[in-house]
Amino acid sequence: MEVSPLASAVLSFVFVIGLLLLTLWFLKFKGLGGAPKASGELHVVQTLRLGTKHNLSVVKYGDRTLLLGVSGHQITLLDNQATADTAADKTDMSEQSSTSADQPQESFTAHLKNLIANR
């Protein structure tokens, strides 16, 4: 059985397009090449994967450290703290009242428990 040149060209085209789509899907799935590089004052410090579409990310932005809850459809700010760069800043923060220092910790714990419960 002889295949016409037009059918052969169409099958070759479909095969090449299929390989291209498969390669793009693989790169997206592995997370290669799609994320911009950290530059300036914004960078991701750490990411913890909680599931297929859920993770926690610690992002440093200027003098702030942000804890973000990321899902497939939403990004939620869970905690926002000032970054203490020097020892003097750390001692000033330790002199603050313990209730104000404990509040962000309790807030983070409540958010984390809520995330795990909704999972």
C-alpha positions as CSV (number, residue, x, y, z in Angstrom):
1,M,0.0,0.0,0.0
2,E,1.4,3.3,-1.1
3,V,1.1,6.5,1.1
4,S,0.5,9.8,-0.8
5,P,3.1,12.5,-0.2
6,L,0.4,14.8,1.2
7,A,-0.6,12.2,3.8
8,S,3.0,11.7,4.7
9,A,3.6,15.4,5.1
10,V,0.5,15.8,7.3
11,L,1.5,12.9,9.5
12,S,5.0,14.3,9.9
13,F,3.7,17.7,10.8
14,V,1.3,16.2,13.5
15,F,4.2,14.1,14.9
16,V,6.5,17.2,15.2
17,I,3.7,19.3,16.8
18,G,3.0,16.5,19.3
19,L,6.6,16.2,20.3
20,L,6.8,20.0,20.8
21,L,3.7,20.0,23.0
22,L,5.0,17.0,25.0
23,T,8.3,18.8,25.5
24,L,6.6,22.0,26.7
25,W,4.4,20.0,29.1
26,F,7.4,18.3,30.5
27,L,9.2,21.6,31.1
28,K,6.2,23.0,32.8
29,F,5.7,19.9,35.0
30,K,9.4,19.9,36.1
31,G,9.4,23.7,36.6
32,L,12.3,24.3,34.3
33,G,12.8,27.5,32.4
34,G,9.5,29.1,33.3
35,A,10.3,30.9,36.5
36,P,12.1,34.2,36.4
37,K,15.4,34.6,38.2
38,A,15.4,36.4,41.5
39,S,16.6,40.0,41.1
40,G,16.8,43.1,43.1
41,E,15.1,43.1,46.5
42,L,12.7,40.2,45.8
43,H,13.6,36.5,46.2
44,V,12.2,33.3,47.4
45,V,14.0,32.0,50.5
46,Q,12.3,28.6,50.8
47,T,9.4,26.7,49.5
48,L,7.6,23.8,51.2
49,R,5.4,21.6,48.9
50,L,2.2,20.6,50.7
51,G,0.5,18.8,47.8
52,T,0.3,18.8,44.0
53,K,-1.0,22.4,43.9
54,H,-0.4,23.8,47.4
55,N,2.8,25.1,48.9
56,L,4.2,27.5,51.5
57,S,6.8,30.0,50.4
58,V,9.0,32.3,52.4
59,V,9.7,35.4,50.3
60,K,12.1,38.2,51.3
61,Y,11.1,41.6,49.9
62,G,13.2,44.6,51.0
63,D,13.2,44.6,54.8
64,R,10.1,42.3,55.0
65,T,9.9,38.6,55.2
66,L,6.5,37.2,53.9
67,L,5.0,33.8,54.4
68,L,2.7,33.0,51.5
69,G,0.2,30.2,51.1
70,V,0.0,29.3,47.4
71,S,-2.7,27.2,45.8
72,G,-3.8,26.6,42.3
73,H,-6.2,29.6,42.3
74,Q,-5.0,31.9,45.1
75,I,-2.1,33.3,47.0
76,T,-2.7,34.2,50.6
77,L,-0.4,36.3,52.9
78,L,-0.1,34.3,56.1
79,D,2.6,36.3,57.9
80,N,4.5,39.5,57.3
81,Q,7.5,40.3,59.5
82,A,10.2,42.9,59.5
83,T,13.7,41.4,58.8
84,A,16.2,42.0,61.6
85,D,19.5,42.5,59.9
86,T,21.7,43.5,62.8
87,A,22.2,42.4,66.3
88,A,21.0,45.8,67.5
89,D,17.7,45.2,65.7
90,K,17.4,41.8,67.3
91,T,17.9,43.2,70.8
92,D,15.3,45.9,70.2
93,M,12.8,43.3,69.1
94,S,13.4,41.2,72.1
95,E,12.7,44.1,74.4
96,Q,9.2,44.5,73.0
97,S,6.3,43.0,75.0
98,S,5.9,39.3,74.8
99,T,2.3,39.5,73.7
100,S,3.1,41.5,70.6
101,A,5.9,39.0,69.8
102,D,3.7,36.0,70.3
103,Q,0.8,37.3,68.2
104,P,2.4,36.7,64.8
105,Q,3.4,33.2,65.9
106,E,-0.1,32.4,67.0
107,S,-1.4,33.8,63.7
108,F,0.9,31.6,61.7
109,T,0.0,28.6,63.7
110,A,-3.7,29.2,63.2
111,H,-3.3,29.7,59.5
112,L,-1.3,26.6,59.1
113,K,-3.8,24.5,61.0
114,N,-6.6,25.9,58.9
115,L,-4.7,25.0,55.7
116,I,-4.1,21.5,56.9
117,A,-7.7,21.1,58.0
118,N,-9.0,22.3,54.5
119,R,-6.7,19.9,52.8
